[in-house]
Amino acid sequence: MAEQRDRDRTVVGVDGSPGGRAALAWALTDAARRGVRLEVVSAFPLQLILSDPLLLDEAQVEAVRADTLARSEALVEEVRAETGCTDVPVDVLAVAGTPAPMLLAASEDAGLLVVGSRGRGAVRSLLLGSVALSCVTHSRIPVVVVHPREESAAGPARVVVGLDGSAASSAALERAAEEARLLGGEVLAVAAYSAAAYWSDAYAVVLPRPEEMAAEVLAGAQRQVAAAQLPEDVPVRTESREGPAGDVLVAAARDAELLVVGGHGQGRVRGMLMGSVALHCVVSGPCPVLVVPGSRDGAAAGE
């Protein structure tokens, strides 16, 4: 049985970096839209205070905690003013420890965890920081990794989701529809396939032609959409696109508000939305990426 989660609470990690600030702005806006409270968590590693944490004086720890808390509270007020989300209930916490484990512990029973794509400690050449990577790979609740959006599309907000026929991608589809409803937008459900890797005259007898494969994959995606429990007022478009799944989803999300992927999926089309594909989307996403984890029985966590 899935653990009960407090869906009225979102946790966001901040560290004073531009990535943390972007995550806070996204989380505030999202919390205002959902009508939930926000818990802002800032961790300070004890190793930064003294080489041997066992020799720490309690007063030293409290002084660092108070300074971290004050900085975080000031940041919250700045971003509140920038976003106009002044009515969102916010709790600010400063905790001693390594950021990723602290965020995972704080969000264990929350409805959503939000992190920046790169934090203060990330090497500039890296697309994804270690905290975001750890949260995505270990969290048992949905996680949003906030990337700056590369493009803004005209018209309704678009939420892109990857489909592969698995239970995990069906859970991602239902979550994508929920997000689109909150945004007043639409869902673009994309199923990727790769014909070039398999097609040759030698296989013509046993394999469908590329155009037939595209039609077959599209039909499967449409059946998956039809079988899902989606809000009736959310438009859903379904497409099949040729190429590696991760690259296809990243390209489809260029002008999207959100890209949604299942944390674990393995459908009839090999290579679709497995862990590596979700990770590719998290690393290279052109917009915020929401990872919906799968439970042990294949359903979405928290269902």
QUINOR-V377311 format. One record per residue. N is the residue number from 1. RES is the residue in one small letter. OMEGA is omega in radians with two decimals (none if undefined). Layout:
n=N res=RES omega=OMEGA
n=N res=RES omega=OMEGA
//
This chain:
n=1 res=m omega=3.14
n=2 res=a omega=3.12
n=3 res=e omega=3.10
n=4 res=q omega=3.13
n=5 res=r omega=3.08
n=6 res=d omega=-3.06
n=7 res=r omega=3.11
n=8 res=d omega=3.13
n=9 res=r omega=3.04
n=10 res=t omega=3.10
n=11 res=v omega=3.09
n=12 res=v omega=3.11
n=13 res=g omega=3.08
n=14 res=v omega=-3.14
n=15 res=d omega=-3.14
n=16 res=g omega=3.14
n=17 res=s omega=3.04
n=18 res=p omega=3.11
n=19 res=g omega=3.10
n=20 res=g omega=3.12
n=21 res=r omega=3.11
n=22 res=a omega=3.11
n=23 res=a omega=3.13
n=24 res=l omega=3.13
n=25 res=a omega=3.13
n=26 res=w omega=-3.09
n=27 res=a omega=3.10
n=28 res=l omega=-3.13
n=29 res=t omega=3.14
n=30 res=d omega=3.13
n=31 res=a omega=3.09
n=32 res=a omega=-3.13
n=33 res=r omega=-3.11
n=34 res=r omega=-3.04
n=35 res=g omega=-3.14
n=36 res=v omega=3.10
n=37 res=r omega=-3.07
n=38 res=l omega=3.07
n=39 res=e omega=-3.11
n=40 res=v omega=-3.07
n=41 res=v omega=3.05
n=42 res=s omega=-3.10
n=43 res=a omega=3.04
n=44 res=f omega=-3.13
n=45 res=p omega=3.13
n=46 res=l omega=-3.11
n=47 res=q omega=3.12
n=48 res=l omega=-3.11
n=49 res=i omega=-3.09
n=50 res=l omega=-3.09
n=51 res=s omega=3.12
n=52 res=d omega=-3.09
n=53 res=p omega=-3.12
n=54 res=l omega=-3.13
n=55 res=l omega=-3.10
n=56 res=l omega=3.00
n=57 res=d omega=-3.12
n=58 res=e omega=3.13
n=59 res=a omega=3.10
n=60 res=q omega=3.14
n=61 res=v omega=-3.12
n=62 res=e omega=3.11
n=63 res=a omega=3.11
n=64 res=v omega=3.10
n=65 res=r omega=-3.12
n=66 res=a omega=3.12
n=67 res=d omega=3.12
n=68 res=t omega=3.14
n=69 res=l omega=-3.13
n=70 res=a omega=3.12
n=71 res=r omega=-3.13
n=72 res=s omega=3.12
n=73 res=e omega=3.10
n=74 res=a omega=3.11
n=75 res=l omega=3.13
n=76 res=v omega=-3.13
n=77 res=e omega=3.10
n=78 res=e omega=-3.08
n=79 res=v omega=3.01
n=80 res=r omega=-3.11
n=81 res=a omega=-3.12
n=82 res=e omega=-3.08
n=83 res=t omega=-3.08
n=84 res=g omega=-3.12
n=85 res=c omega=-3.03
n=86 res=t omega=-3.07
n=87 res=d omega=-3.13
n=88 res=v omega=3.06
n=89 res=p omega=-3.08
n=90 res=v omega=2.96
n=91 res=d omega=-3.14
n=92 res=v omega=-3.12
n=93 res=l omega=2.98
n=94 res=a omega=-3.04
n=95 res=v omega=3.12
n=96 res=a omega=3.12
n=97 res=g omega=3.11
n=98 res=t omega=-2.98
n=99 res=p omega=-3.03
n=100 res=a omega=3.11
n=101 res=p omega=3.13
n=102 res=m omega=3.12
n=103 res=l omega=3.12
n=104 res=l omega=3.13
n=105 res=a omega=-3.10
n=106 res=a omega=-3.04
n=107 res=s omega=-3.01
n=108 res=e omega=-3.13
n=109 res=d omega=3.13
n=110 res=a omega=3.11
n=111 res=g omega=-3.05
n=112 res=l omega=3.03
n=113 res=l omega=-3.11
n=114 res=v omega=3.11
n=115 res=v omega=3.04
n=116 res=g omega=-3.13
n=117 res=s omega=3.08
n=118 res=r omega=3.12
n=119 res=g omega=-3.07
n=120 res=r omega=-3.05
n=121 res=g omega=-3.07
n=122 res=a omega=3.05
n=123 res=v omega=-3.03
n=124 res=r omega=-3.10
n=125 res=s omega=-3.12
n=126 res=l omega=3.10
n=127 res=l omega=-3.09
n=128 res=l omega=3.13
n=129 res=g omega=-3.09
n=130 res=s omega=3.14
n=131 res=v omega=3.12
n=132 res=a omega=-3.14
n=133 res=l omega=-3.14
n=134 res=s omega=-3.14
n=135 res=c omega=-3.12
n=136 res=v omega=-3.05
n=137 res=t omega=-3.08
n=138 res=h omega=-3.08
n=139 res=s omega=3.09
n=140 res=r omega=3.09
n=141 res=i omega=3.09
n=142 res=p omega=-3.13
n=143 res=v omega=3.01
n=144 res=v omega=3.00
n=145 res=v omega=-3.01
n=146 res=v omega=2.96
n=147 res=h omega=2.98
n=148 res=p omega=3.13
n=149 res=r omega=-3.13
n=150 res=e omega=-3.09
n=151 res=e omega=3.04
n=152 res=s omega=-3.11
n=153 res=a omega=3.00
n=154 res=a omega=3.11
n=155 res=g omega=-3.06
n=156 res=p omega=3.06
n=157 res=a omega=-3.10
n=158 res=r omega=3.04
n=159 res=v omega=-3.11
n=160 res=v omega=3.12
n=161 res=v omega=3.11
n=162 res=g omega=3.13
n=163 res=l omega=3.04
n=164 res=d omega=3.13
n=165 res=g omega=-3.11
n=166 res=s omega=3.06
n=167 res=a omega=-3.14
n=168 res=a omega=-3.14
n=169 res=s omega=3.03
n=170 res=s omega=3.07
n=171 res=a omega=3.10
n=172 res=a omega=3.11
n=173 res=l omega=-3.14
n=174 res=e omega=3.09
n=175 res=r omega=3.11
n=176 res=a omega=3.11
n=177 res=a omega=3.09
n=178 res=e omega=3.13
n=179 res=e omega=3.13
n=180 res=a omega=3.10
n=181 res=r omega=3.12
n=182 res=l omega=-3.13
n=183 res=l omega=-3.05
n=184 res=g omega=-3.05
n=185 res=g omega=-3.06
n=186 res=e omega=3.09
n=187 res=v omega=2.95
n=188 res=l omega=-3.13
n=189 res=a omega=-3.01
n=190 res=v omega=3.03
n=191 res=a omega=-3.11
n=192 res=a omega=3.04
n=193 res=y omega=3.13
n=194 res=s omega=3.14
n=195 res=a omega=-3.03
n=196 res=a omega=-3.09
n=197 res=a omega=-3.04
n=198 res=y omega=-2.95
n=199 res=w omega=2.96
n=200 res=s omega=-3.13
n=201 res=d omega=-3.10
n=202 res=a omega=-3.11
n=203 res=y omega=-3.02
n=204 res=a omega=-3.10
n=205 res=v omega=-3.00
n=206 res=v omega=-3.10
n=207 res=l omega=3.05
n=208 res=p omega=3.07
n=209 res=r omega=-3.10
n=210 res=p omega=-3.13
n=211 res=e omega=3.08
n=212 res=e omega=3.09
n=213 res=m omega=3.12
n=214 res=a omega=-3.14
n=215 res=a omega=-3.14
n=216 res=e omega=3.14
n=217 res=v omega=3.11
n=218 res=l omega=3.14
n=219 res=a omega=3.10
n=220 res=g omega=3.11
n=221 res=a omega=3.12
n=222 res=q omega=3.08
n=223 res=r omega=3.13
n=224 res=q omega=3.10
n=225 res=v omega=-3.11
n=226 res=a omega=-3.10
n=227 res=a omega=-3.07
n=228 res=a omega=3.08
n=229 res=q omega=-3.04
n=230 res=l omega=3.07
n=231 res=p omega=-3.08
n=232 res=e omega=-3.06
n=233 res=d omega=3.13
n=234 res=v omega=3.10
n=235 res=p omega=3.12
n=236 res=v omega=3.02
n=237 res=r omega=-3.11
n=238 res=t omega=-3.14
n=239 res=e omega=2.92
n=240 res=s omega=-3.11
n=241 res=r omega=-3.13
n=242 res=e omega=3.06
n=243 res=g omega=3.06
n=244 res=p omega=-2.99
n=245 res=a omega=-3.12
n=246 res=g omega=3.14
n=247 res=d omega=-3.14
n=248 res=v omega=-3.10
n=249 res=l omega=3.12
n=250 res=v omega=3.12
n=251 res=a omega=-3.13
n=252 res=a omega=-3.06
n=253 res=a omega=-3.07
n=254 res=r omega=-3.10
n=255 res=d omega=-3.10
n=256 res=a omega=3.02
n=257 res=e omega=-3.03
n=258 res=l omega=3.00
n=259 res=l omega=-3.09
n=260 res=v omega=3.11
n=261 res=v omega=3.01
n=262 res=g omega=-3.11
n=263 res=g omega=3.14
n=264 res=h omega=3.10
n=265 res=g omega=3.07
n=266 res=q omega=-3.08
n=267 res=g omega=-3.08
n=268 res=r omega=3.09
n=269 res=v omega=-3.02
n=270 res=r omega=3.06
n=271 res=g omega=-3.08
n=272 res=m omega=2.98
n=273 res=l omega=2.95
n=274 res=m omega=-3.08
n=275 res=g omega=-3.10
n=276 res=s omega=3.13
n=277 res=v omega=3.09
n=278 res=a omega=3.14
n=279 res=l omega=3.09
n=280 res=h omega=3.13
n=281 res=c omega=3.13
n=282 res=v omega=-3.11
n=283 res=v omega=-2.97
n=284 res=s omega=-3.06
n=285 res=g omega=3.11
n=286 res=p omega=-3.11
n=287 res=c omega=3.06
n=288 res=p omega=-3.11
n=289 res=v omega=3.11
n=290 res=l omega=3.11
n=291 res=v omega=3.14
n=292 res=v omega=-3.06
n=293 res=p omega=3.04
n=294 res=g omega=3.08
n=295 res=s omega=-3.08
n=296 res=r omega=-3.12
n=297 res=d omega=3.06
n=298 res=g omega=3.10
n=299 res=a omega=3.12
n=300 res=a omega=3.09
n=301 res=a omega=3.10
n=302 res=g omega=3.12
n=303 res=e omega=none
//
